[in-house]
Amino acid sequence: MARRVSRARLLGRENECKALDDLVAGARAGRSGVLVLRGEPGIGKTELLGHLLGRATGCRTIRAAGVQSEMELSYAGLHQLCAPLLTGLDQLPEPQRDALGTSFGLRAGAAPDRFLVGLATLSLLADAGGDQPLVCVVDDAQWLDKASALTLEFVARRLLAESVVLVFAVREPSTGHTLGSLPELSLTGLTERDSRTLLDSVVTGPLDERVRDRIVAESRGNPLALLELPRGFTAAEMAGGFERPDAWPLSSQLEQGFLRRVQALPSETRRLLFIAAAEPLGDVTLLRRAAGHLGIDADTAVSHAGAADLITLGTRVRFRHPLVRSAAYRAADPSERREVHKALADATDARLDPDRRAWHLAEAASGPDETVAAELESSAGRAHARGGIAEAAAFLQRATALTQNPARRAQRAVDAAQAKLHAGAFEPAATLLATAAAGPLDELGRARIEVLRAGIAFAQNRGGEAPQLLLAAARRFGRLDDVALARGTYLDAIEAAIFVGRLARGPGLLEVGEAAREAPPARQPQVSDVVLDALTVRLADGYQASAAMMQRALEALCDERLSVQEQLRRLWFGSFIASDLWDDEHWHAAATRHVTVTRAAGALSALPDALDSRVFLHLIAGELAAAEALIEETAAVCAATGNSSMPRLGPLGLAVWRGREGEARTLIDSVLVGAVPRGQGTIVTVTRWYEALLCNGLGQYPQALAAAREVAAEQREFTWPRWSLVELIEAAVRSGSPESATDALERLSEATRASGTDFALGVEARSRALLSEGDSAERLYREAIERLDRTRVRMELARVHLLYGEWLRRENRRVDARAQLDIAHEMFGRFGAEGFAERARGELQATGAKVRNHAVATPTALTPQEAQIARLAGKGLTNPEIGAQLFLSRHTVEWHLRKVFSKLSISSRREIRAIQFDDEATSA
């Protein structure tokens, strides 16, 4: 609240004003700007936002403010900011238009993915900025509802080449990490000189020097304090310097000062301020209606001299400062608050805004009220439909508190806990479950509690507890004869057990598989039933016994007739089962469809897992450039969604296949440090397999053997223990442990023969060749090459050529060895697998050959993001389509393409198609 010295400058805020002026200048030049102003109450954040808006001549300006009482209402803040721009809603791509419209309650539809809402908001702001520079300010951002805060943070991170400025003001200290990833400017107090200047500008009578010193010292340069603290002194105290030993924090002193001023107002004026403080919209018409219900004339009440600099009624209701609002609300006693909320409920149109009316009715309730609880329950349903999960949770939690019937209260507590869990509020969810568990729940309710406790265990990095909780719930559902729920929960238990793997602290894979045998038979079998039956046999009876059933399950999962919801929920099983069966074709089909469906549905929170499977396929296919592009996309999605709880193994896989030991070992350590305490057993297994692969590629065979043995010890786990047998055999043979290799080959053979794919039989032939001699070894190497040549796994094919060439050299067949080693060297060089390429190079040199480098001509001048945009443009995608896939606005895509054209010396999108990018990079 720094007093203006002139219209263009705030006292003591020259540097801050310049930073804001630069943002406006950048927007006029076509650059985006983002800034978070942080500081204590009264430090001048709102005045700086006013300065920014005042300097934004020729720009379109919109503003919003967080309201503490609206923090539970999803997208309330976002709607407030975007409302002036909604005329552009119909210009957005259909999925974005539907997502934003549904989240604002403007149209009916399924609950939108919140990150699709973010992309829609980005497009809406960018399009508005395309016509005229757009300046957006959000005051009191610490009080934004969670959905709005996450969405605006997503948007702010993606702004680049749009004429959009987005500035937030956040009161400190703030809870959580509000907008913590964005550029920020922390506001400190004014200098002593500026403080004295500001103080002198508002004091009209005599001011004792000791009083001046005390006010300046206590204010610590806070402009609002300098303006308000003198109001608490009598004229005698101002002139004579009598001390008053106030010891409250500054913000408390300021609020107490406002509180005293509110309490000193006439009754009707004070009650009008109560209404305004309880009504978060700033709607003047609604305020007048509510005041009328209490017999208050708003204009008369607000005309009192004492209210003039506390509140104004213009086009909107505005308090001088948020501390005035909080002071006004605190000034009302509980009965007055209930009276005010009842008046606001009566003044709110039940057809136009039933949810806000229900919320006011809840605040007006003095005890249990089933009618209001039922209205809150209906509001929760509407909130769910527009994607307001946190809002629905708040409605349900309040409904629980207003419910008197113990059974109904317990049921509502379970519903509220489920919504809290989905909203990421894990501790409140656990508290609500405890409330529910104390009530008279039936078997269905008890089962739901166990399912939710499993979800909380996963969310709080206690995944090892989840399988046992889910099994208990599945048994309860079975006793209730709810076959679909029972079987679905048994499948969830298996999924949890797979995730936990070797780190299980309760039932392990075998025990979960045996327990799943108790699942009641499906009455009308669906794909999930086929998958459950196959996985049950796989866990309980082993790999060979389940191979045929697993293959049938895989084919069912790859059926294009599956519903979108079923594909979104279960397609990851397709990739998982296909890798376990060494079925690279079905793996490719399942992973590709999973990414396609997930992108089309806008399910961005699920996209990183789908992309991970595609990344792995690219890696084993030798398409490292394509893998890197998808790793970049995965990182962008995770950054946009804040999804950091699950380690991403794509960067590790890329470093391993490239043979970059230092980078790979750093990533291995980092992944294990995070995965082990979280109970992410599968992550640990895959990481150790990568370690074995890395060491084999670098010729560090004893280390490879140790890592491979660790992975292979848990053969009931999926994929990696059998894949590790391949690494174990190579490492054991090379490090002089043939007996270990022989035992591993026997176990490998049992699995590969049950699979029967060329991928499986090819790696078996290669592994058997390592333990064979003479003609038998040569026949097996050739068989491995023939089989793997029919697959997508070009890395494994190159490895066979390398091993065959090494064997031929040791047989003193140097000419034949050179032919195989040159193929291997060329393939690894083309792939970018530097470690294996160097190993092939060393072997070639040992044959006496002169080795040339196999370089790949690529447009290396492009950044990874530029290359990715160029690939997509080359495939014919429009700028909005590219932006939707990469979470950028079309203006940023255009900006990147201009740089691509300049760097590659081309002038059209048609010319991009002639550039040799990896065609697989975006085939998903």
Salt bridges, closest charged atoms under 4 A:
GLU14 OE2 - ARG9 NH1 2.52
GLU16 OE2 - ARG13 NH1 3.65
ASP21 OD1 - HIS51 NE2 3.02
ASP21 OD2 - ARG55 NH1 3.37
ASP22 OD2 - LYS18 NZ 3.05
GLU40 OE1 - ARG220 NH2 3.41
GLU47 OE1 - ARG4 NE 3.69
GLU70 OE2 - ARG356 NH1 2.29
ASP90 OD1 - ARG107 NH2 3.87
ASP98 OD1 - ARG107 NH1 3.43
ASP127 OD1 - ARG890 NE 3.16
ASP127 OD1 - HIS891 NE2 3.81
GLU153 OE2 - ARG157 NH1 3.65
GLU172 OE2 - ARG38 NH1 2.70
GLU184 OE1 - ARG38 NE 2.80
GLU192 OE2 - ARG196 NE 3.31
ASP200 OD1 - ARG212 NH2 3.12
ASP208 OD1 - ARG210 NE 3.23
GLU209 OE2 - ARG196 NH1 3.20
GLU209 OE1 - ARG212 NH1 2.67
ASP213 OD1 - ARG196 NH2 2.49
GLU218 OE2 - ARG214 NE 2.69
GLU228 OE1 - ARG231 NE 3.35
GLU228 OE1 - ARG261 NH1 2.87
GLU228 OE2 - ARG320 NH1 2.12
ASP246 OD2 - ARG244 NH2 3.60
GLU255 OE2 - ARG330 NH1 3.28
ASP299 OD1 - ARG288 NH1 2.82
ASP309 OD2 - ARG231 NH2 2.81
ASP309 OD1 - ARG261 NH2 2.63
GLU339 OE2 - ARG271 NH2 3.57
ASP346 OD2 - LYS342 NZ 2.91
ASP349 OD2 - ARG351 NH2 3.34
ASP353 OD2 - ARG356 NE 3.07
ASP355 OD1 - ARG382 NH2 2.79
ASP355 OD2 - ARG386 NH2 2.95
GLU363 OE2 - ARG398 NE 3.52
GLU370 OE2 - ARG412 NH2 2.85
GLU375 OE1 - ARG357 NH1 3.14
GLU377 OE2 - ARG408 NH2 2.84
GLU377 OE1 - ARG412 NH2 3.08
GLU391 OE2 - ARG386 NH2 2.62
ASP415 OD1 - ARG448 NH1 2.86
GLU443 OE2 - ARG476 NH1 2.71
GLU443 OE1 - ARG479 NH2 3.27
GLU450 OE1 - ARG476 NE 3.07
GLU465 OE1 - ARG462 NH1 2.48
GLU465 OE2 - ARG505 NH2 3.93
ASP481 OD1 - ARG523 NH2 2.83
ASP492 OD1 - ARG569 NH2 2.98
ASP492 OD1 - ARG570 NH1 3.96
GLU518 OE1 - ARG475 NE 3.25
ASP529 OD1 - ARG487 NE 2.56
ASP533 OD1 - ARG487 NH2 2.91
ASP541 OD1 - ARG517 NH2 2.35
ASP559 OD2 - ARG561 NH2 2.75
GLU560 OE2 - ARG593 NH2 3.14
ASP580 OD2 - ARG538 NE 3.02
ASP580 OD1 - ARG722 NH2 2.83
ASP583 OD2 - HIS586 ND1 2.75
GLU585 OE2 - ARG792 NE 3.41
ASP609 OD1 - ARG648 NH1 2.78
ASP612 OD2 - ARG648 NH1 2.59
GLU623 OE1 - HIS618 ND1 2.69
GLU628 OE1 - ARG658 NH2 3.22
GLU633 OE1 - ARG599 NH2 2.67
GLU661 OE2 - ARG665 NE 3.13
GLU691 OE2 - ARG665 NH1 3.76
GLU691 OE1 - ARG688 NH1 2.72
GLU710 OE2 - ARG688 NE 3.35
GLU717 OE1 - ARG502 NH2 2.78
GLU727 OE2 - ARG799 NH1 2.80
GLU730 OE1 - ARG766 NH2 3.37
GLU730 OE1 - ARG799 NH2 2.99
GLU730 OE2 - ARG839 NH2 2.94
ASP743 OD2 - ARG747 NH2 3.58
ASP758 OD1 - ARG787 NH1 2.89
ASP758 OD2 - ARG790 NE 2.94
GLU764 OE2 - ARG753 NH2 2.71
GLU764 OE2 - ARG768 NH2 2.87
GLU778 OE2 - ARG782 NH2 3.81
GLU778 OE1 - ARG813 NH1 2.75
GLU783 OE2 - ARG787 NE 3.04
GLU786 OE2 - ARG790 NH1 3.52
ASP789 OD1 - ARG794 NH2 2.94
GLU796 OE1 - ARG766 NH1 2.47
GLU796 OE2 - ARG799 NH1 3.55
GLU806 OE1 - ARG734 NH2 2.81
GLU806 OE2 - ARG839 NE 2.95
ASP816 OD2 - ARG813 NH2 3.12
ASP822 OD1 - HIS854 NE2 3.89
GLU826 OE2 - ARG830 NE 2.85
GLU834 OE2 - ARG660 NH2 2.83
GLU843 OE1 - ARG809 NE 2.69
GLU843 OE2 - ARG810 NH2 3.72
GLU866 OE2 - LYS899 NZ 3.42
GLU866 OE1 - LYS903 NZ 2.83
GLU894 OE2 - ARG890 NH1 3.67
GLU920 OE1 - ARG614 NH2 3.74
